[in-house]
């Protein structure tokens, strides 16, 4: 009768027929009446006794089966998919399979311990690095110069101590107990972090951001919220923004040497402050600005005190820069002399007296043209080489206000009704002698300040005429100061133009 072999959980594993040996597992399962069963039975006991000891895992393992790995001297059990070390850390040169969350693996190649996460990844437990030297944060007990034990943390990279963390300040003893790493470059240990070779509080380092070279000492790179010193000097020695800065009366200097053009700002003995360039070479003080849009600064002006090139304020380029503008003007500028071209001036120096311009005949003023381009003066002293108008005129009182071009004669001594017998002139008749014509714009006016109207005595003037006039014919006064071509006693002049209009009009006439 066949044997039915069940597992511990009650599930059937195999059926063993009479007289046979089943090798489904790493143990031999013996059927009823199998001849030689003793050898197989004894081997099974032996394999169980030695836990299948060998360099290779059992080939037909069941979950829960135990195997002694003689190559690693580790006892392992089968999970149904992989062998796991029982009661210890998995050791291998490569990442092992079949480990669960929390299991540990020691890398025999890197000499590092790893733990497996729930995500199935291995993370490094430690040490963080391995190599020829120790690289780690090491907690050790050191000895101070009074043989007191002090607990510190030492940061090591390849056996070289870079900094020490301590909760108290002490001076390190030159010799340390066994097990303490070499602390070369450390003497005074401060409470906090002490860098190597920083006994004075300053590590010797280059000013470059990229630290290179064997002589450069370690420093802390990054942003600190505060610092007691900068470059070895306390914070109180530095200038701050947002507060009033006070310098001594001797001021401050910019430059390496007073003999090479150093710029100084001083206020000696509370006197007027001065900006000084201290140089025997007579170097100027240059003012420069950066142009719109950026670029190199442009020198605008300089202050010079050099007998060869001048003393004063000078533009850095000739005829290029402006002092003020149309909308940004200086209120007043004082100088002994101005050399250059001015667009305008309020007064003009005449014999030491400033005189303004005027379009009227004002006393002690400079004659200027009005909006019509006319120049006005009470008296002109000098020689005129030309005149705009063509007649010589003189002012006379008239019996009434006559229009331009009226022919005039001496007023009658006898009272005439409607006439002002006190007037010097009146309108010419055919029986009178014509003495002149009322002028509009005389070229030269005599007795300009006298009362009356200007009478043209010589030259060419417009004359009131009736009838057809021919150029070159004589023109005579008729009645009421109006002239015409009919000959009378009152010759006016010679017509200079032709006008056939029989009605009254103005005709240009040369006075005779």
C-alpha positions in Angstrom: 0.0 0.0 0.0 1.5 3.4 -1.0 2.5 6.1 1.5 0.8 9.5 1.3 3.4 12.1 2.6 1.9 15.4 3.9 3.7 18.6 4.9 3.4 20.1 8.3 0.7 22.5 7.1 -1.4 19.5 6.0 -0.9 19.8 2.3 0.1 16.7 0.4 3.7 16.6 -0.8 4.1 13.3 -2.6 2.8 9.6 -2.8 5.5 7.0 -2.4 4.7 3.6 -4.0 5.6 0.3 -2.5 9.2 -0.8 -2.9 10.4 2.7 -4.2 12.4 5.7 -3.0 11.1 9.2 -3.8 13.7 12.0 -4.3 11.3 15.0 -4.7 13.1 16.6 -1.8 16.7 16.7 -0.6 15.7 13.7 1.7 15.0 10.2 0.4 11.3 9.2 1.1 11.2 5.3 1.4 8.2 3.3 0.3 6.8 0.1 2.0 8.9 -3.0 1.7 11.8 -1.1 0.0 14.9 -3.3 0.1 18.0 -1.6 1.5 16.0 1.1 3.3 18.6 1.3 6.1 21.3 3.2 4.0 18.8 5.7 2.8 17.4 6.2 6.2 20.8 6.7 7.8 21.9 9.2 5.1 18.7 11.2 5.8 19.6 11.4 9.5 23.1 12.4 8.7 22.0 15.2 6.3 19.6 16.5 8.9 22.4 16.3 11.5 24.8 18.4 9.5 22.0 20.7 8.1 23.0 19.8 4.5 26.5 21.3 5.0 28.2 22.3 1.8 29.3 25.1 -0.5 26.3 24.7 -2.6 22.7 25.1 -1.5 20.4 22.1 -1.5 18.9 21.7 -4.9 15.4 20.6 -3.9 14.8 22.8 -0.8 11.4 23.4 0.7 10.5 26.7 2.5 11.7 26.5 6.1 14.6 24.1 5.2 17.9 24.8 7.0 21.3 24.7 5.2 24.8 25.3 6.6 26.8 27.3 4.0 30.3 26.0 4.6 31.8 28.6 2.3 30.6 31.5 4.5 30.2 29.4 7.7 26.7 30.8 8.0 23.5 28.9 8.9 20.8 29.7 6.3 17.1 28.9 5.8 15.0 28.8 2.6 12.1 31.3 2.3 10.6 29.5 -0.7 12.5 31.8 -3.1 15.9 32.5 -1.6 18.3 31.5 1.1 18.6 33.9 4.1 21.2 33.9 6.8 19.8 33.0 10.1 20.7 35.2 13.1 23.3 37.3 11.3 24.2 39.7 8.5 24.3 38.5 4.9 27.9 38.7 3.6 28.7 38.8 -0.1 30.6 40.8 -2.7 27.5 41.5 -4.7 24.0 42.7 -3.7 22.1 39.5 -2.5 18.6 38.6 -3.6 15.7 37.5 -1.4 16.3 39.8 1.5 13.4 41.6 3.2 12.9 45.0 4.8 15.3 45.4 7.7 17.7 42.7 6.6 21.4 43.6 6.7 24.1 42.9 4.0 27.8 43.4 4.5 29.6 44.2 1.3 32.8 42.2 1.4 34.2 44.3 -1.4 33.5 47.8 0.0 33.6 46.8 3.7 30.3 48.6 4.2 27.0 47.6 5.9 23.7 48.1 4.0 20.1 47.8 5.1 17.1 46.9 2.9 14.1 49.3 2.7 10.5 48.6 2.1 10.9 49.7 -1.5 13.4 46.9 -2.0 16.5 49.1 -2.2 19.7 48.9 -0.1 20.8 52.0 1.7 24.3 52.5 3.3 24.5 52.2 7.1 28.2 52.8 7.3 30.9 53.5 7.3 30.3 56.3 4.7 33.5 55.6 2.9 36.2 53.2 2.9 39.7 53.2 1.6 43.3 53.5 2.7 42.3 55.8 5.6 39.4 56.5 7.9 36.7 58.9 6.7 34.0 59.5 9.3 32.8 61.6 12.2 34.6 60.0 15.2 33.6 60.4 18.8 36.8 60.2 21.0 38.0 61.2 24.4 41.0 63.5 24.3 43.2 64.9 27.0 43.8 68.6 27.7 47.1 70.1 29.0 45.9 69.5 32.6 45.4 65.8 31.9 41.6 66.2 32.0 39.5 64.0 29.7 37.4 65.8 27.2 34.9 64.3 24.8 34.9 65.6 21.3 33.9 64.7 17.7 36.6 64.7 15.1 35.9 65.0 11.4 38.3 62.7 9.5 39.0 62.4 5.8 41.5 59.7 5.0 42.9 59.8 8.5 43.4 63.6 8.4 41.5 65.7 11.0 39.8 68.8 9.5 37.9 70.1 12.4 36.9 69.3 16.0 33.5 69.8 17.6 33.6 70.5 21.3 31.2 71.6 24.1 33.9 73.4 26.0 37.1 75.3 25.4 40.5 73.8 26.4 44.1 73.5 25.3 44.9 70.2 23.7 47.8 68.1 25.2 50.6 67.5 22.8 50.4 63.7 23.3 47.1 61.8 23.3 46.0 58.4 24.5 46.0 55.3 22.3 43.1 55.2 19.9 42.9 59.0 19.4 43.6 60.0 15.8 46.4 62.3 15.0 45.3 65.9 15.7 48.1 67.8 13.9 47.3 71.5 13.6 45.2 71.7 16.7 46.2 73.4 20.0 43.4 75.5 21.3 40.0 73.8 21.0 37.1 76.3 21.2 33.5 75.6 22.2 31.8 75.0 18.9 33.7 74.0 15.7 37.5 74.5 15.5 39.1 74.2 12.1 42.7 72.8 11.7 45.5 75.4 12.0 43.2 78.1 13.4 44.8 78.8 16.8 44.7 82.6 16.1 41.0 82.4 15.0 42.0 82.8 11.3 42.8 80.1 8.8 45.4 81.0 6.2 43.7 80.8 2.9 43.7 82.3 -0.6 41.1 84.9 -1.5 40.0 82.9 -4.5 36.6 81.3 -4.3 38.1 78.1 -5.7 40.6 76.9 -3.1 43.6 75.1 -4.5 47.1 74.5 -3.5 48.7 72.6 -0.6 49.2 75.8 1.4 45.5 76.6 1.6 43.8 75.7 4.9 40.2 74.5 5.2 37.6 77.2 5.7 33.8 77.2 5.9 32.3 78.1 2.6 28.7 79.5 2.5 26.5 82.1 4.1 26.7 82.7 7.9 24.0 84.5 9.7 26.5 86.4 11.8 30.3 86.7 12.5 32.4 88.2 15.2 35.2 89.1 13.0 36.0 89.7 9.3 39.6 89.2 8.1 40.7 89.1 11.8 39.2 92.5 12.6 36.1 93.0 14.9 32.8 94.0 13.3 33.0 97.5 15.0 36.0 98.4 12.8 33.9 98.2 9.6 31.6 100.8 7.9 27.9 99.9 8.1 25.1 101.0 5.8 21.9 102.7 7.1 23.7 104.6 9.9 25.8 107.8 10.1 29.5 107.2 9.6 31.9 109.4 11.5 35.5 109.8 10.5 38.1 111.8 12.5 39.0 115.3 11.3 41.9 113.8 9.4 39.3 112.1 7.2 40.1 109.2 5.0 42.3 108.4 2.0 41.9 106.3 -1.1 45.1 104.9 -2.5 48.3 103.1 -1.5 50.6 106.1 -1.0 50.3 109.9 -0.5 53.0 110.4 -3.1 51.2 108.5 -5.9 48.0 110.5 -6.2 46.1 109.4 -3.1 42.6 111.0 -2.8 41.9 112.4 0.6 38.8 113.9 2.3 39.6 115.9 5.4 37.9 118.3 7.8 40.9 119.4 9.8 40.1 121.3 13.0 36.4 121.4 12.1 37.2 123.7 9.1 35.6 123.5 5.7 36.0 120.0 4.4 38.4 119.4 1.5 38.8 116.8 -1.2 42.5 116.7 -2.1 44.7 114.8 -4.5 48.1 114.5 -2.9 50.6 114.2 -5.7 53.6 116.2 -6.8 52.8 115.3 -10.3 49.8 117.6 -10.4 47.3 114.9 -11.1 43.7 116.2 -11.6 40.6 115.2 -9.8 38.4 113.6 -12.5 34.6 113.3 -12.4 33.3 110.4 -14.5 29.9 108.9 -15.1 28.6 105.6 -16.6 26.7 106.2 -19.8 23.1 105.2 -20.3 22.8 101.5 -21.0 26.1 100.7 -19.2 29.7 100.5 -20.4 32.9 102.1 -19.4 32.7 105.4 -17.3 33.1 108.6 -19.3 35.3 111.4 -17.9 33.2 114.6 -17.9 35.3 117.2 -16.0 38.4 117.6 -13.9 39.8 119.9 -11.3 43.4 120.8 -12.0 46.1 122.7 -10.3 48.9 122.6 -12.8 50.7 125.7 -14.1 51.3 124.0 -17.4 47.8 122.9 -18.2 45.8 125.4 -16.2 44.2 125.8 -12.8 40.5 125.4 -12.3 37.6 123.2 -13.5 37.9 122.0 -17.1 35.8 119.7 -19.4 37.6 116.5 -20.3 36.6 117.0 -24.0 36.5 120.3 -25.9 33.1 121.6 -27.0 31.3 118.5 -26.0 29.6 118.7 -22.5 26.9 121.1 -21.2 26.6 123.1 -18.0 22.9 123.1 -17.1 20.0 122.8 -19.6 16.8 124.6 -20.7 14.8 123.1 -17.8 17.7 122.9 -15.3 19.3 126.3 -15.1 21.7 128.0 -12.7 20.1 131.0 -10.9 23.1 133.3 -11.3 26.7 133.0 -12.5 29.4 135.5 -11.5 32.6 136.0 -13.3 35.1 138.8 -14.1 35.0 138.0 -17.8 33.0 135.7 -20.0 34.7 134.4 -23.2 32.5 132.7 -25.7 29.2 133.1 -27.5 26.0 134.0 -25.4 22.5 133.5 -26.8 21.3 136.6 -25.0 22.1 139.1 -22.2 20.0 141.4 -20.0 22.4 144.3 -20.2 25.5 145.3 -22.1 28.5 146.9 -20.5 28.9 150.5 -21.8 31.7 152.4 -20.1 31.3 150.3 -17.0 27.5 150.8 -16.9 25.1 148.0 -17.8 22.5 149.1 -20.3 19.5 147.2 -21.5 18.0 147.1 -25.0 14.8 149.0 -25.9 12.6 149.4 -29.0 11.7 152.9 -27.9 13.8 156.0 -27.7 14.6 155.5 -24.0 17.5 157.3 -22.3 20.6 155.2 -21.6 19.3 152.3 -23.5 20.6 150.3 -26.5 18.5 150.8 -29.7 16.8 147.6 -30.7 14.4 146.8 -33.6 10.7 146.4 -32.7 8.4 143.6 -34.0 8.1 145.3 -37.4 11.9 145.6 -37.7 11.9 149.4 -37.1 14.7 151.2 -35.2 13.7 154.2 -33.2 15.8 157.0 -31.8 15.3 160.6 -30.8 18.4 162.0 -32.6 20.8 160.3 -34.9 24.3 161.6 -35.0 26.3 160.3 -37.9 26.3 159.8 -41.6 23.5 157.7 -43.3 24.7 156.1 -46.5 21.1 155.0 -47.5 17.5 155.4 -46.5 14.4 153.1 -47.0 12.1 156.0 -48.1 12.7 158.5 -50.9 11.7 162.0 -49.6 13.1 164.8 -47.5 10.4 166.1 -45.2 9.8 168.6 -42.5 7.0 169.0 -40.0 4.5 171.9 -40.4 1.3 172.6 -38.6 -1.7 172.1 -40.9 -5.2 173.7 -40.9 -6.6 170.1 -40.6 -5.4 166.6 -40.7 -4.8 165.8 -44.3 -4.4 162.4 -45.9 -1.1 161.2 -47.4 -0.4 162.6 -50.9 -2.2 166.0 -50.3 -0.5 168.9 -52.0 0.2 171.7 -49.5 0.9 175.4 -49.6 1.5 178.2 -47.0 -1.7 179.0 -45.1 -3.5 182.3 -46.1 -2.9 185.3 -43.8 -6.6 186.3 -44.4 -9.3 184.5 -42.4 -11.0 181.9 -44.5 -14.1 180.3 -43.1 -13.5 176.7 -41.9 -9.7 177.1 -41.8 -7.4 177.4 -38.9 -5.6 180.7 -39.8 -3.0 179.9 -37.1 -1.8 176.9 -39.0 1.4 177.1 -41.1 0.1 175.1 -44.1 -3.2 174.3 -45.8 -4.4 172.4 -48.9 -3.0 173.9 -52.2 -5.2 175.4 -54.9 -4.5 176.0 -58.6 -3.6 179.6 -57.8 -1.2 178.8 -55.0 2.4 177.8 -55.0 2.8 174.1 -53.9 5.4 173.9 -51.2 5.2 170.1 -50.5 3.1 166.9 -50.2 1.9 165.2 -47.0 4.4 162.3 -46.5 3.7 158.9 -44.9 7.3 157.6 -44.3 9.9 160.3 -45.0 13.4 159.2 -45.6 14.6 162.1 -43.4 12.3 164.1 -41.2 13.4 167.6 -40.0 11.9 169.1 -36.8 10.7 165.6 -35.9 9.6 166.8 -32.4 7.6 169.7 -33.8 3.8 169.7 -34.0 2.0 169.1 -37.3 2.3 166.7 -40.2 5.4 165.8 -42.3 5.6 167.6 -45.7 7.8 166.0 -48.3 9.9 168.8 -49.8 12.1 166.8 -52.2 12.2 163.3 -53.5 9.6 160.9 -54.7 6.3 160.5 -52.9 2.7 159.3 -53.7 0.5 162.2 -54.7 -3.3 162.4 -54.8 -4.3 162.7 -58.5 -7.4 162.7 -60.6 -7.7 162.2 -64.4 -5.4 160.1 -66.6 -1.8 160.4 -65.8 1.1 159.6 -68.1 4.6 158.8 -67.0 6.9 161.8 -67.5 4.2 164.5 -67.7 4.0 167.5 -65.2 1.5 167.2 -62.4 -0.2 170.4 -61.0 -2.2 171.2 -57.9 -5.9 171.8 -58.7 -8.3 172.2 -55.8 -8.3 170.9 -52.1 -4.7 169.6 -52.5 -5.6 167.2 -55.3 -3.3 167.3 -58.4 -3.9 166.6 -62.1 -2.5 166.9 -65.6 -3.9 170.3 -66.4 -1.3 173.0 -66.1 -1.8 175.6 -63.3 0.4 177.9 -61.3 0.9 175.2 -58.7 3.5 172.8 -60.2 3.9 169.7 -58.0 6.4 167.5 -60.0 6.9 164.9 -62.7 4.8 161.7 -62.8 6.9 158.5 -62.4 4.2 156.1 -63.5 1.1 155.9 -65.8 -2.4 155.5 -64.4 -5.4 156.0 -66.7 -8.0 155.8 -63.8 -10.0 159.1 -64.0 -10.9 158.8 -60.3 -8.7 159.9 -57.4 -5.7 157.7 -56.7 -2.1 157.9 -55.5 0.5 158.4 -58.2 4.2 158.4 -57.5 5.7 161.8 -58.4 9.1 163.3 -58.3 8.8 166.7 -56.5 10.1 169.8 -58.2 
